[in-house]
Amino acid sequence: MIFDTPASGAHGATLTIDLGALVANWRALGERAGAGAEAGAVVKADAYGIGIEPAVTALSRAGCRSFFVAHVSEGIRARAVAPEAPVYVLNGLLPGSCDVFAQHELSPVLGSHEELLEWAAFRQTGANARPAALHVDTAMNRLGLWAGEGLNLAREKAGAISAAGIGLVMSHFASSEDETDPANARQIAAFAEIAAAFPGLPASLKNSSGHFLKECPSYQLTRPGYGLYGGNPTPGLPNPMRPVVGLESRIIQVREVEPGTQVGYNGRWTAKRKSRLATICLGYADGYPRNASWTDKSTGGSAIVGGVACPFVGSVSMDLIIVDVTAAPVAAAKRGEPATLIGGALDLETVGAGAKTIGYEILTSLGRRHARRYVGL
Ligand SMILES: *Cc1c(COP(=O)(O)O)cnc(C)c1O
């Protein structure tokens, strides 16, 4: 696709993004949402790192009709490639920003009474604005009106809700990836009451993991993010989504070290046996977390070389990572050969765990420094 980085041989690593798999994941979640519901797409944070323009373009062509971003700046980018679709800005309305929402036909997700009043007042001036969404908090204590406030507003017949031109009512799960968390049932019940109080309005509750909760209605619109990009919405169970992102670097140098040799900045890893070490061309400046360093005291990340998972050794540097390739086939552990950082057995959850974080953070940190190859469409 037109979004590819030119001259990929000039980069230390290549990110391959399968837009066909992205679309397939969106369709699969839409089917899971069931009859009467449709899946939107959460494309905040540069579409979780894969690129907002390619993601929105591919999903729009496939029929996706609602997009969610976090910031106005992201909304403007989504709007540029999706001229018609509602684009909801989840972080809501910063004071004095109504004009920019209207100018780009963005829909604020109103998360407090103040926001609601500011937007309603703006609409009263005759401004030509798209319908907004109303966010009701059912557990997070982060953004959204209190459930009681939402119910009170629903009872006011000609109040702020109609003045603000609300087109969607929504809430957000706090722990839907953990089916056993009792907070899920409480949120489902609280939101059922909210949705019933706004009978004329479409409603939206499910994030990616929400699609896999039992006994949870999909309402009219769902808001998957992570699962679209291949993240596992059911951690601990087989991943129902197709992988979207692959990251591959290359070996620049290989050496043998004797037992007792210290490796990398501050010598934080010591060879326990004679070892073959390969240095690969990416580091924390490429978005690979330094917390994936593998030291004498802690385990870390790994790369696949010649089909074998090889642990990192020592600190992840800014532009380089050292990998213990002793167990890899010699022919594969050579200068110029590939090393896979994301892909195959190294799925997003495994990579996240190796860096003491979650797959979401791995995805959204994917560096701007990689060559990018968009495939699958
Ligand atoms: C990020 C976000 C989502 C998407 O969540 P995933 O777990 O990535 O599917 C949905 N709704 C809101 C309000 C969000 O902030």
PDBQT file of the ligand as one rigid body, heavy atoms in Angstrom, charges set to zero:
ROOT
HETATM    1  C1  LIG A 401      -8.906   2.276  24.625  1.00  0.00    +0.000 C 
HETATM    2  C2  LIG A 401     -10.359   2.212  24.786  1.00  0.00    +0.000 A 
HETATM    3  C3  LIG A 401     -11.108   1.182  24.169  1.00  0.00    +0.000 A 
HETATM    4  C4  LIG A 401     -10.464   0.022  23.450  1.00  0.00    +0.000 C 
HETATM    5  O1  LIG A 401     -10.015  -0.915  24.407  1.00  0.00    +0.000 OA
HETATM    6  P1  LIG A 401      -9.270  -2.264  23.993  1.00  0.00    +0.000 P 
HETATM    7  O2  LIG A 401      -9.050  -2.957  25.288  1.00  0.00    +0.000 OA
HETATM    8  O3  LIG A 401      -7.987  -1.836  23.352  1.00  0.00    +0.000 OA
HETATM    9  O4  LIG A 401     -10.139  -3.001  23.065  1.00  0.00    +0.000 OA
HETATM   10  C5  LIG A 401     -12.490   1.261  24.237  1.00  0.00    +0.000 A 
HETATM   11  N1  LIG A 401     -13.103   2.256  24.920  1.00  0.00    +0.000 NA
HETATM   12  C6  LIG A 401     -12.414   3.232  25.572  1.00  0.00    +0.000 A 
HETATM   13  C7  LIG A 401     -13.140   4.264  26.322  1.00  0.00    +0.000 C 
HETATM   14  C8  LIG A 401     -11.018   3.229  25.547  1.00  0.00    +0.000 A 
HETATM   15  O5  LIG A 401     -10.341   4.170  26.200  1.00  0.00    +0.000 OA
ENDROOT
TORSDOF 0
